[in-house]
Amino acid sequence: MIKYLISCLLIIQIFSCKQIEDDKISIKINNSVQKIEEKISNIKKDNNNIKNIDNNSNETIYYYIGEQYFIEGVKYLPQEDYNYSEIGLATFYGKELHNTKTVNNDINKVTELLGRHKTLPLPSMVKITNLDNGLSLNIKIIDRHNDNSTLVQVSRKVAQLLGFYKDKIATVKIEILSDSSKQWKKVTTSLNEPEFDKTISSAPTEIVSISNIDDNDLKLKSQKIIDLEPIEINYNEVKEYELFLKIYNFDNYNTIKNLINSLDDSFNYTSEKNGSNYDLILGPIDKKQLNNLVSYFISKGYKETEILLN
């Protein structure tokens, strides 16, 4: 009887242990399944995110002019002007704008010959000349900028090539390249036509055989070849000049005197009668001072300023 009871207890224990092990295995399996499902769910989310990124990155560059707009109360009217030529200050942008999207779906690159302008069509091609050293090159305008003081913002590479990277600011002349700008308009306009992505099937071609391939040619197949477009930098005659700042529409001469006296530095100035108002001309002044003065007078409510060269 005792042997029988012992045998029963052993059998019960064995089955009990087996049940416990089965439960543990079941729990482990359920946990593993849950983890796998979570991973699959995360993978699906990641794939959706990648698809969204790809969809955004496939947005087409388009031709953009835009409506009039204001920067700190100063009005700007973008327009096509194939006779455009203007002198002003240039600054540059760095890594803070690298790989950021422009208003017309282009991409800012600090390593390419690019610029940002307040009124020219996007894209446009311009010749930019550094009046301090005579260096000039052609760049593509691809974006707007929001600095009243400067005429154009260029990429870091342009600033380096034109020799004002260390100074951070330069006096420049911007001249639109009408033929190149019109070509860019045609290209970007055609990119957005409904039939643009429809192509004809490949035309039949004659069979061409190539023999006597040099070993060096074979090696080129395994090499990554980067075709760099040459950069043409021109040199123009440097002329001596002085910078002046003209500020329009003061109510009276006393207002001009009070504002001049409130400045930290002393400047030479003259005033001109303009109808019932007065205009103020400051100078000659340094380009860095000029940059600050434009912002100063705009903050005082004098939105219309002009940079003059003499």
Helices and strands as residue ranges (DSSP letters): H 2-57, E 69-71, E 74-76, E 85-93, G 95-97, E 114-117, E 124-130, E 135-143, E 152-155, H 156-161, E 170-176, H 178-191, H 215-220, E 234-235, E 243-250, H 253-262, E 269-274, E 277-282, H 287-299, E 305-309
